[in-house]
Amino acid sequence: MRIPILDLKPATAELRADLDAACRRVLDSGHFLLGPELEAFEREYAASTGAAHCVGVANGLEAMQLVLLAWGVGPGDEVIVPSNGYIATWLAASQVGATIVPCEPDPRTYNLDPSRLAALVSPRTKVILPIHLYGQAADIEAINLVARPRGIKVLEDGAQSHGARQGGRQCGNLGDAAGISFYPSKNLGALADGGAVLTNDAGLADRSRHLRNYGSKVRYQNEYAGLNSRLSELQAAFLRVKLVHLAAWNARRVALARRYREALAGIDGLTLPWVPAWAEPVWHLFVVRTARRDALRDFLTNRGIGSQVHYPIPPHLSGAYRHLGWKAGRFPLAEALAQEVLSLPIGPHHTAAEIDEVAHAVRDFFGQA
């Protein structure tokens, strides 16, 4: 049995007729940017999250960047970001000229640790930018307790958390705004890059709409120094098709994660995902942790089982941030995770038999079959 870490073809096959119809609808309309499909998707996606406003943009990185620009964040301002996770979160802050202030994760959830925030806040702190990593909500309630009394904005990186919840409220509607990615591998993925801004602030939504379109409210009248960052009509139409199925696909992921957690429980040397009582994850990734990560990955590969390391190089050790002078050992929790975490196959089109086979292989590796 060959089990891929990710295979996007089954989702396309399941929805092929509806995706084909959506494509024809766009082609027949003659509208390819900022048209009726985007407007409809923005309404439908906002309603699905409980947020008042959705602004479709080109990708998740620029969604976060546009929010920071709309808030006037720039040189001299500080943005607190997780020390671990994908580099896009850091890039959003640094590309508007802000100073990055990394915060180490909670060692149980791997999300930004709210207990560390107060020590990192300064008079220049303008935004806290947590990631809902692997599809589980960061503790935004605790983060808000630090941010709100100090007038600090909270921008959620919701790239991995479509449909995830904290205390019954959906990610993307927990802070002041959220940047969303619709990269094809996400729980709600387009067939190319795509993204969105979510917010309950009408003024922020309005300015984000202008900033995504060269900073223009009226053609050739540019009020702001904006970007060209627009979600296309075609991708909006595809996302409308997929949005209808998101809850069911997430439910499949939840069932498969439960199967993993039961099958892999009690293995010495293997740490399984920890879920707080208030969290309802959607399992974008199922990430285990072991000091023998590389050997486990090789073992699974030899069994025909795909796996992946998310993410092998912490942002502070990447070439992109070499100029900041952070050396190995500066953020030890982020570095340990980069060396020890491994993502196992999970997706709405993996079968229970495949998950059982992966779990059996993992138990074999640890000698606990």
Disulfide bonds with the S-S distance in Angstrom:
none
